[in-house]
Amino acid sequence: MKKALLFCFYLLIGFVLPAQKLEDLPYYYPNPNFNPLEINVVVHVLQYSADEPRNFTPYDTAEIYEVFNNVNRMYNYFEKPTLPQAGVPFFNTSNIKFSIQGIYFHVDSVGWKIDWLEPRGLEKIISFTDNVFKIKGGNYRSYTKREGLNLKYKNGNSVKFMPDTVYASKGFVFIVPKERIDTLGLDSLGYNYLVNNNCSMANYEKYGRNIPNALNVFLTMSTTNKIVFGCGPSKSYLNLSNVYKGNYWVCAQLMAHELGHCLGLSHTDSPQFPDLPKHDRFGWLPCDSIDVSNNIMGYNVCRNYLSPMQIAFIHRAYSTRQDYINCTRNKWYDPNKSMVLDSSLELNRNLMISGDLIIKRGKTLTIKSIAYITENAKIILEDKAQLIVDGGSLSVMDKKTNANVIYCRRKGSSKPPKKKGIIKAVNNGKIVGIQNI
């Protein structure tokens, strides 16, 4: 694989969750008491043809995993912010992980081509003075400064030229060629039009709609830019082009950025939260301590930091709404993700408890928010332990029943407790689906 540095550019479009209050975000800061948020990812590779894929193949899956391993490093091994804000705590991890659930390969030359240039007719030249063309404003785009334009003559001849300057004024576009051009018999000016599918949901509709409980990542290839390019406009999918044969660390930086959009984060040039700098200069720039942050959601070459509120915003979204929880591995029982309380805890944040809930001797868990537990998880209360639902709720995921409440002297002991633990609801708290109380 080619390891040369690639420059990455991004569309200014991101999926943003509805506005919510900020006061409770500190409850969702990374906390060692809680297991990481694991978000399901399904990767779709769009190939040009079976004989000429021009993209990853099943033999390249290690490279795809390497990109996501780098993304997970970026989300969990933060450097301190280059533009620190007074009074804002620093967390060296987001406690968020992206877990690949499957990689699918689709032979689809249409889906493979994410954007392209195609001829779109001619523009009438209104006037020509001092080597400046004046045409009606409209479809001309600045990318043609790279692709060039075509002049048509009345005798049918044409000549291609490269513009030096392009500017718009009062509904007209003015174009200055790099070289003086023969104007005798000039008739019209031809241009290419960019067909841009970077944010299109076409591939998602075709291949991802039937995979609702994961974030679908589409790796395409053909684009007018020879660089990595991406768009994350939805919580359900993102598109990334030209990852194949790219520098995997640079590609992971773009992937991390677009995944942030999918999770509801906005660009940092307009701060989404009060713990972000008021100004963050964009332009694929080196990070500094003046005006370019190292935030994953900025336009910088560092990308190794998220603010506490950015992190908390994601955790809140994926522990509050059922459709978001469904896109995580946290809803499935895993004994390795047991929650063990060695000290009393008042829970003021929504939480999905994926493993067993173990409350140690004499300790108390007070739930003042919404907590879910998986169907097969065990609730283990040692001597004098208490589980109190105070105005919040504790329920079994998917409205099933959990009959695994265990009262014991010590976890793993067969002896009955000397003083049996307590599970109770107070202040209109609710306990749903949990038996043997």
C-alpha positions in Angstrom: 0.0 0.0 0.0 1.2 3.5 -0.8 2.1 5.4 2.3 2.6 8.9 0.9 0.9 11.7 2.8 -2.5 12.6 1.4 -4.3 15.9 2.0 -7.9 15.4 3.2 -10.7 17.9 2.5 -14.3 17.7 3.9 -17.8 18.8 3.1 -19.2 21.2 5.6 -22.2 18.9 6.3 -22.7 16.8 9.4 -25.5 15.1 11.1 -26.6 17.1 14.2 -28.8 15.8 16.9 -31.7 18.0 18.1 -30.7 20.7 20.5 -30.7 19.5 24.1 -29.9 21.1 27.5 -26.3 21.2 28.5 -26.7 21.1 32.3 -26.6 17.4 32.6 -23.6 16.8 30.3 -21.1 16.5 33.2 -22.9 13.3 34.3 -21.8 11.8 31.0 -18.1 12.6 31.2 -15.9 9.5 30.9 -16.1 7.5 34.2 -14.2 4.3 35.1 -17.4 2.9 36.7 -19.0 2.6 33.3 -18.0 0.4 30.3 -17.0 1.9 27.0 -19.7 2.9 24.5 -19.2 0.4 21.6 -20.8 1.5 18.3 -21.6 -1.1 15.7 -20.0 -0.4 12.3 -20.7 -2.2 9.0 -18.2 -1.5 6.2 -19.3 -1.6 2.5 -16.7 -1.6 -0.2 -17.9 -0.5 -3.6 -15.9 -2.0 -6.5 -15.7 -0.9 -10.1 -16.0 -4.4 -11.5 -15.3 -8.0 -10.6 -12.2 -8.2 -12.8 -11.0 -4.7 -12.0 -12.2 -3.7 -8.5 -10.2 -0.5 -8.2 -10.8 -0.7 -4.5 -10.3 -3.0 -1.5 -10.9 -6.7 -2.0 -11.4 -9.5 0.6 -7.7 -9.9 0.7 -7.4 -6.3 2.1 -9.6 -6.6 5.1 -6.5 -6.2 7.4 -6.0 -2.8 5.9 -9.6 -1.8 6.7 -9.2 -3.0 10.3 -6.0 -1.0 10.5 -7.8 2.2 9.6 -10.4 1.6 12.3 -7.8 0.6 14.8 -6.2 4.0 14.2 -9.6 5.7 14.6 -10.1 4.0 18.0 -6.6 5.1 19.1 -7.5 8.7 18.2 -10.7 8.5 20.2 -9.1 6.9 23.3 -5.5 8.2 23.6 -6.0 12.0 23.6 -3.3 14.6 23.8 -4.0 17.7 25.8 -5.8 20.5 23.8 -3.5 22.9 22.0 -6.1 25.6 22.7 -6.9 24.9 26.4 -9.9 26.6 27.9 -9.8 27.8 31.5 -11.6 25.5 34.0 -12.2 22.7 31.5 -11.1 19.3 32.8 -9.0 17.0 30.6 -9.9 13.4 29.9 -7.4 11.3 28.0 -10.1 9.0 26.6 -13.6 9.4 25.1 -14.5 5.8 26.3 -16.0 5.3 22.8 -15.1 2.5 20.5 -16.1 1.6 16.9 -16.6 -2.1 16.4 -16.7 -3.6 12.9 -19.5 -6.1 12.7 -19.0 -7.0 9.0 -17.3 -6.1 5.8 -19.3 -6.4 2.5 -18.1 -6.1 -1.0 -20.4 -4.8 -3.8 -19.6 -4.8 -7.5 -21.3 -1.6 -8.5 -19.6 0.9 -10.9 -22.3 3.5 -10.3 -21.9 3.4 -6.5 -18.2 3.3 -6.9 -18.2 6.7 -8.6 -18.9 9.2 -5.9 -18.5 12.3 -8.0 -17.5 13.3 -11.5 -17.3 16.1 -14.1 -19.5 16.0 -17.1 -20.1 18.6 -19.9 -23.1 20.8 -19.4 -23.6 22.8 -22.5 -22.4 26.3 -23.4 -22.6 29.7 -21.9 -23.1 32.7 -24.3 -20.3 35.2 -24.0 -21.9 38.6 -23.3 -18.8 40.7 -23.8 -15.0 40.5 -24.0 -12.8 43.4 -23.0 -9.2 43.6 -21.9 -8.9 39.8 -22.0 -11.9 39.4 -19.6 -14.9 37.2 -20.5 -18.2 38.2 -19.1 -20.9 35.5 -19.0 -24.2 35.1 -17.2 -23.8 33.8 -13.7 -24.9 30.3 -13.0 -23.2 26.9 -13.3 -19.6 28.0 -13.7 -17.5 26.6 -10.8 -14.1 27.5 -9.5 -12.9 23.9 -9.9 -12.6 24.6 -13.6 -9.6 26.7 -12.7 -8.0 23.2 -12.5 -9.9 21.5 -15.2 -9.9 24.3 -17.7 -12.6 25.8 -20.0 -13.4 25.5 -23.7 -13.9 28.4 -26.1 -16.2 27.8 -29.1 -15.8 29.7 -32.3 -18.5 30.4 -34.9 -16.6 28.3 -37.5 -16.9 25.2 -35.2 -13.3 25.2 -33.8 -12.6 25.2 -30.1 -9.7 25.9 -27.9 -9.1 25.0 -24.3 -7.7 27.5 -21.8 -6.9 27.8 -18.2 -8.4 30.7 -16.2 -6.1 32.9 -14.0 -8.9 34.7 -12.1 -12.6 34.1 -11.7 -15.0 36.5 -9.9 -18.7 37.1 -9.7 -20.4 40.5 -9.6 -24.0 41.6 -10.0 -25.2 38.3 -11.5 -22.4 37.9 -13.9 -19.2 35.8 -13.9 -15.9 37.4 -15.1 -13.1 35.1 -16.3 -9.5 36.2 -17.0 -7.5 33.6 -19.0 -3.9 33.0 -18.1 -2.9 33.8 -21.7 -4.3 36.3 -24.2 -6.7 34.4 -26.6 -7.7 35.1 -30.2 -11.1 36.7 -29.9 -12.0 36.7 -33.6 -15.2 34.7 -34.2 -15.7 33.9 -30.5 -19.2 32.5 -29.8 -19.5 30.7 -26.5 -17.8 29.2 -23.5 -18.0 25.5 -22.5 -17.6 24.1 -19.0 -17.8 21.0 -16.9 -20.4 20.5 -14.1 -19.5 18.7 -10.9 -22.0 15.8 -10.2 -21.4 15.5 -6.4 -22.6 12.4 -4.5 -20.3 12.7 -1.6 -23.2 13.1 0.8 -25.7 11.1 -1.2 -27.7 8.4 0.6 -28.0 6.3 -2.7 -25.5 3.6 -1.5 -27.1 3.5 1.9 -30.6 3.0 0.4 -29.3 0.2 -1.8 -27.1 -1.6 0.7 -27.5 -0.2 4.2 -31.2 0.3 4.8 -31.7 -3.4 5.8 -28.9 -3.0 8.4 -30.5 -0.5 10.7 -28.7 -1.3 13.9 -25.2 -0.2 12.8 -23.4 2.8 11.3 -22.9 2.0 7.7 -19.5 3.1 6.3 -19.2 3.2 2.4 -15.8 3.1 0.9 -16.0 4.4 -2.7 -13.2 5.2 -5.0 -13.7 7.5 -8.0 -13.7 11.2 -7.3 -12.5 14.3 -9.1 -10.2 14.9 -6.1 -7.3 12.5 -6.0 -7.3 12.9 -2.2 -9.3 11.3 0.6 -12.7 12.9 0.8 -15.7 12.2 3.0 -19.1 13.2 4.3 -21.0 12.0 7.4 -24.5 13.5 7.1 -26.4 10.9 9.1 -26.3 8.8 12.2 -26.9 5.8 9.9 -24.1 6.2 7.3 -21.1 8.0 6.0 -19.3 8.0 2.6 -15.5 8.0 2.3 -13.6 8.0 -1.0 -10.0 7.1 -2.0 -9.1 5.3 1.2 -7.7 2.5 -0.9 -3.9 2.9 -1.4 -4.0 5.8 1.0 -1.9 6.6 4.1 -3.9 4.7 6.8 -3.2 7.2 9.5 -4.3 10.2 7.4 -7.4 8.2 6.3 -8.2 7.4 9.9 -8.0 11.1 10.7 -10.7 11.8 8.1 -12.7 8.8 9.2 -12.6 9.9 12.8 -13.8 13.4 11.8 -16.7 12.1 9.7 -17.7 9.6 12.4 -17.9 12.6 14.7 -20.5 14.1 12.4 -22.5 10.9 12.4 -22.4 11.0 16.2 -23.8 14.5 16.2 -20.7 16.7 16.5 -20.3 19.9 14.5 -17.2 21.6 13.2 -15.2 23.6 15.7 -14.9 26.8 13.7 -18.4 27.5 15.1 -18.2 26.1 18.7 -21.0 23.7 19.5 -20.3 23.7 23.3 -19.0 26.3 25.7 -15.9 24.3 26.6 -14.5 24.7 23.0 -12.4 27.7 21.8 -14.4 30.6 20.4 -12.2 30.5 17.2 -10.6 27.6 15.4 -8.9 28.3 12.1 -9.6 25.8 9.3 -7.4 24.8 6.3 -5.7 21.4 7.0 -3.2 23.2 9.1 -0.5 22.3 11.7 -1.9 22.6 15.2 -0.6 25.5 17.3 -1.3 27.3 20.6 -2.7 30.4 18.9 -5.7 29.7 16.6 -5.6 26.0 15.3 -6.8 23.4 17.7 -6.1 19.7 17.7 -9.8 18.8 17.9 -11.0 15.8 15.9 -13.8 18.0 14.6 -11.4 20.8 13.4 -9.5 21.0 10.1 -6.0 20.2 11.4 -3.3 17.6 10.9 -3.2 16.5 14.5 -6.7 15.3 15.4 -6.2 13.8 18.8 -8.6 15.6 21.2 -12.3 16.0 22.0 -13.7 18.3 24.7 -15.5 16.9 27.7 -18.9 18.2 26.4 -18.3 16.7 23.0 -17.6 13.3 24.6 -20.6 13.6 27.0 -22.9 14.6 24.1 -22.2 11.4 22.3 -22.6 9.2 25.5 -25.9 10.9 26.3 -27.3 10.3 22.8 -26.4 6.6 22.8 -27.8 5.9 26.3 -31.0 7.8 26.0 -32.9 6.9 22.9 -33.8 3.3 21.9 -32.8 3.7 18.3 -29.3 4.9 19.2 -28.9 2.2 21.8 -29.8 -0.4 19.1 -26.7 0.7 17.2 -24.4 -0.3 20.0 -23.0 -3.6 21.3 -23.9 -2.4 24.8 -27.4 -3.8 24.5 -26.1 -7.4 24.4 -25.2 -9.3 27.5 -21.5 -9.7 28.1 -20.3 -10.9 31.6 -17.0 -9.2 30.9 -18.8 -5.8 31.1 -20.1 -6.3 34.6 -20.6 -3.3 36.8 -19.1 -3.8 40.2 -19.8 -1.2 42.9 -17.1 -1.1 45.5 -18.4 2.2 46.8 -21.9 3.7 46.9 -22.9 5.5 43.7 -25.8 7.9 42.9 -26.6 7.5 39.2 -27.7 10.7 37.5 -27.1 9.7 33.9 -28.9 7.2 31.7 -27.0 3.9 31.5 -27.1 0.6 29.6 -25.8 -2.1 32.0 -24.4 -4.8 29.6 -23.1 -7.3 32.1 -24.0 -8.3 35.7 -24.7 -5.6 38.3 -22.8 -6.5 41.4 -23.3 -4.3 44.5 -20.7 -5.1 47.1 -21.4 -5.6 50.9 -23.0 -2.6 52.5 -22.9 -0.4 49.4 -25.8 1.4 47.7 -26.6 2.1 44.1 -29.2 4.9 43.8 -30.7 5.4 40.4 -32.2 8.8 39.7 -32.1 8.4 35.9 -33.1 5.8 33.4 -31.1 2.5 33.5 -31.5 -0.6 31.4 -30.2 -4.1 32.1 -30.0 -6.9 29.6 -32.3 -9.9 29.8 -29.6 -12.4 30.9 -27.7 -10.2 33.3 -27.6 -11.0 37.0 -28.3 -8.5 39.8 -26.1 -9.6 42.7 -26.6 -8.0 46.1 -24.2 -8.9 48.9 -24.9 -8.5 52.6 -26.6 -5.2 53.4 -26.3 -4.0 49.8 -29.1 -1.7 48.4 -30.5 -0.9 45.0 -32.8 2.1 45.2 -34.6 3.5 42.3 -35.3 7.1 43.4 -37.6 8.9 40.9 -35.9 7.1 38.0 -36.4 3.8 36.4 -34.7 0.4 36.1 -36.0 -1.9 33.4 -35.0 -4.9 31.3 -34.0 -4.1 27.7 -36.6 -4.6 25.1 -39.3 -5.0 27.8 -38.3 -8.6 28.6 -38.2 -10.2 32.0 -35.1 -10.7 34.2 -35.3 -13.4 36.9 -31.7 -13.3 37.9 -31.7 -11.4 41.2 -29.3 -13.1 43.6 -28.9 -12.3 47.3 -25.7 -13.6 48.8 -23.2 -13.1 51.5 -20.4 -12.6 49.0 -20.4 -12.9 45.2 -19.7 -16.5 44.4 -20.6 -17.8 47.9 -23.3 -20.3 48.4 -24.0 -19.1 51.9 -27.2 -17.1 52.4 -26.7 -13.4 53.4 -26.6 -12.5 57.1 -28.6 -9.4 56.3 -30.4 -9.6 53.0 -29.9 -6.8 50.6 -32.7 -4.5 49.5 -34.2 -3.5 46.1 -36.9 -0.8 46.3 -38.4 2.1 44.4 -39.1 5.5 46.0 -40.4 8.9 44.9 -42.4 7.4 41.9 -39.4 5.3 40.8 -40.1 2.4 38.5 -38.7 -1.2 38.4 -39.9 -3.0 35.3 -39.4 -6.7 34.3 -37.1 -7.6 37.3 -38.4 -10.6 39.3 -37.5 -12.1 42.6 -37.5 -8.8 44.4 
